Structures are given as structure tokens and as C-alpha cells.
């Protein structure tokens, strides 16, 4: 498995996110014109609405927005947000307390490649804008599958590489390569961190390629929905029950904003 982060080691990546943690939420809002909130909501809405008293895991939880959205919808469920950067977890914990959601939502330090949980502990496992930062995507996804109940779901929300035939594929990389680092310098005082973002997207997967990886690690009924002119994708797959093989095909739903 190729290292999508090239010469950036796991500790260096954590340090990078630690440095920008205080401005992370603000920059996300500026660079997506606030759309990242609606994208997370769409991902949360992909989950079955009949979850009651279940456990949900959000990995690479960062400053907690995905975990907070999950806990807000599934009020009787216990949600755990996991991340390897203490600075972002501190912000996530503070936001959760301010919202009065600390009873059913807690955060833990951990490595997505070695999740500190027994197998089949969670009804649903999610990751939002974190896959690109993993040293080994397949290993992290296998861990997500391992800790998910049979018949449960794994959901990813991610910026994906556009196929060459998409006209946006020529415009989007230009924005990312030149505009994103400038915004990072002006608003966060950290150009290097926001040079990493376009690099990580360039070396990531298309939506179809990510679907294939999800099937390889044991998920079936894999489908995805594209948002934001195809630059964002929500993938969902079901952990195969014993005796069932992963579905060999995947489908795409209509694009939306």
C-alpha cells in the first residue's frame, strides 16, 4: 500500500494538525463556504434512523463536528470520538460540554490503524475527512470493519480525486494548489499545513476506487453519493454477515450540493 502522505510521517502529521487546531473550524468554514456542516448532516442521515441505545464510533474525529452531529441525531446512543491529536480532542471536548452533550458523547486518544476496542463493539463506524490522512487506508478501514457489528455500517465522508473526464477535475486542483495555501497563510499563519491538503487529495482515490477498497476489506452493498460538483463523496457499506461475501459491484447515487 503506497503511503499517500509521501514524506510526512504520522507524528509529523499529528504535529501539523496540532499547530492549526485553534483555527481549524474557522478555516473549514471559510474554505467550504460553510457547506461542510451540511455534508456531515447528509452523511449522518445515511444512517438508519432506528438506532436506539447503540454504540457509534467516529474515528479521526478532530474537533468533534461529526461526533457531535451523530450524538445530536441519535440521542439515546453512546458515541465515541477517537483521534490521535490531543489538541483537537481538547477542542472537541470543550464544544461538547458547551452543547450539554457530554453524557452520551466522549472522546478517546487512539490510532485509527490500531483501534483500542474489541471486535464488533459498534453498530456504526464513521470517518469524516480523515481517510486521506491515514498511513494505510486499507488497514484503517479493516479496523473500522473489525469493530463494527455484523450487519452494521461503515460510513466515510471525504474529498475524492476527480476522474479525468470531469471538467471540474482541471479547475479544482488549481484552487487547491494555489488558493488553499494562501488562505492557510493569511488565516492560520501556516502555509505548510495547507500545502499538504491539496497534496493529500492529489494522492488519494476516486470515488470508484474507494468503493473497491471498501469491498476488499469486507464490506458489501457499497454505494456512494457525490456532493459539491463531485469533489466530495459519502460512501456507505455494510459489514457482511457470516457466510455472506462482499458484493462485487457498487453504485453511485445522483450528485447533489
Secondary structure, DSSP 8 states (H G I E B T S, - for coil): ---TTTT--HHHHHHHHHHHHHHHHHHHHHHHTTHHHHHHHHHHHTS-TT--S-EEEEES-TTSHHHHHHHHH-TTSEEEEEES-HHHHHHHHHHHHHTT-TTTEEEEE-BTTB-SS-SS-EEEEEEES-GGG-S-HHHHHHHHHHTEEEEEEEEEEEE----TTSTHHHHHHHIIIIIIHHHIIIIIS-HHHHHHHHHHHHTS--HHHHHHHHHHTTEEEEEEEEEGGGTEEEEEEEE--TT----S--EE---B-
